[in-house]
Amino acid sequence: MARSVRGIAAEASGTAAAVSRSAPRIVFLHGVMPRSGTNYLQSLLELHPDVAVNPYGVRELPFLNTVEDARAYEGRFLRLYQRNRESFRDLEMFCYMVSGFLRRIESEFPADKTVLIKSPHTRMMRYFPYLFPTERCLIVLRDGKRAVQSTIDTWPLRFLGRTFADVCREWSFGTEAALEAQSRMSADACRLVRFEDAVAAPDGAARDLMRFLDLDEGRYPFERIGELPILGSSRVSRRDGEVSWTPVKKPEGFDPSKRPIDWSRKRRTVFDAVAGDMQKKAGYAA
C-alpha cells in the first residue's frame, strides 16, 4: 500500500530535480497536538523575508488527519462503478488532491520562497514521506504536562465531553506518532524541535532552522525576535473568558515553557498512567 502511495505522489508531483529548479520549497510544520508551540515556531520563521506562511489564507492544513476519510470517500466512489477498481489504486484520488494543492503553490509563489504550511497534529504522520516525497517537515514537541494543561486552559473540560485522560492520551499518541515518523525519515527531511528549547534560546533555534531549510542566515532579522507578539496563549491572550488569537505584546518575564503545573494527586496519577511512559520516551521525565 505505502509503496503505491509513494509512486502516485511522485508521479503527481513530478521529479524532485524539476521542482527544485523552478518552484518554491514547501515545508510542513506539525505539532504533536494543539498547544504544542507551532504558532511560535511559525512566527519565528516568518521573520525571514524568504518565508511565506498561511498560503491563500489557509492557517492550518490537516491533510494527514483526513487520510481515513479520503479512503472512505474513495470506497463510495468506486462502489458506483465497480470496474473503476481496476484503474485506481489505494488513495490515488487523495494523492491527486494533495498534489494539486502543492502544484498551485509552486505555480503561484516565487521560486526563491519557502512556503510554510502548518498543522498542529501528527495523526497519520507515518504517511508523510509517501504523500510528500520531496517536501520537508518540522515537528514540534512539548512537555506533556504543560501541553495538557494549556489545552484544558484553552478548551475547558465539560460534563459529558472529553476527559482529562482523553487529553493526556491525545498528547501521548501524538508524541508517539512524531517520534515514530522521525525515526523513519532522514535527517535531511525531518527535524524535531522542542518548544522549550526554542523559547529558551530563540536565536539558536532560528539559526538551526535556517540551516535545515537552507535559508540565508544573513537575511534574518535577529534583532526582531524579542518583538514577536504572543498569539493564542492560554493565559495571556484571554479575552471575555476565552482565548483570543489576536496578537498581543509579550509581557515581561513571559515563559510558557516554565509555567508551574498545580495538579491534584488524582490528575498526576492519571497522567502518569496514560502518558507517563511517553513522557519519559520523549525526554521530559524530570
Sequence and secondary structure as in RCSB ss.txt:
>XXXX:A:sequence
MARSVRGIAAEASGTAAAVSRSAPRIVFLHGVMPRSGTNYLQSLLELHPDVAVNPYGVRELPFLNTVEDARAYEG
RFLRLYQRNRESFRDLEMFCYMVSGFLRRIESEFPADKTVLIKSPHTRMMRYFPYLFPTERCLIVLRDGKRAVQS
TIDTWPLRFLGRTFADVCREWSFGTEAALEAQSRMSADACRLVRFEDAVAAPDGAARDLMRFLDLDEGRYPFERI
GELPILGSSRVSRRDGEVSWTPVKKPEGFDPSKRPIDWSRKRRTVFDAVAGDMQKKAGYAA
>XXXX:A:secstr
 HHHHHHHHHHHH  HHHHHHHS EEEEEEESSTTSSHHHHHHHHHTSTTEEESGGG     TGGGHHHHHHHHH
HHHHTSGGGGGT  TTHHHHHHHHHHHHHHHHHS TT EEEEEES  TTGGGHHHH TT EEEEEE  HHHHHHH
HHHHS   TTS  HHHHHHHHHHHHHHHHHHHHHS TTTEEEEEHHHHHH HHHHHHHHHHHHT  GGG  GGGG
GG  B S TTTTEETTEE  S B   TT  GGG      HHHHHHHHHHHHHHHHHTT   
